[in-house]
Amino acid sequence: MATIPLPPNPEADARVAAVFADIRTTRNSDFINNFWRYLAFDPQLLEETWHDVKNVMARETLIDAKTKEMIYAAVSIANACDYCTHSHLAAARAKGMTPAEHAELLRIVATAARTNHLLNAIRPPIDPEFLADQPRP
């Protein structure tokens, strides 16, 4: 259940309309999902959030778009964000994620969760070899 009401006509605000137009252009789609529609209750928060998401997810970087979506989905699973898990798995599928890759992603998430829990319980010291290649200030 939403914690804020859906703005009735969010694009009546020029700032919101500009962000929605940029989302449509960037994604080459007329679809504006509920996250952005609800976030439009605060135009500044909408602008800031879209700027950050666009900069990381829509810009060409060293990591390809499908992998970015799969990483975002994995983090969303770990953070128990149902909405983001569905959204980013759908985006990963749209970018070519196969059912086999989805299964492998879930295996990685499950394995990481298990070993993270074990390490959080055991709390061994970090091996110096893992820190040796850290950049020095």
Secondary structure, DSSP 8 states (H G I E B T S, - for coil): --SS---SSGGGSHHHHHHHHHHHHHHTSS---HHHHHHTTSHHHHHHHHHHHIIIIIS--SS-HHHHHHHHHHHHHHTT-HHHHHHHHHHHHHTT--HHHHHHHHHHHHHHHHHHHHHHHH-----HHHHTT----
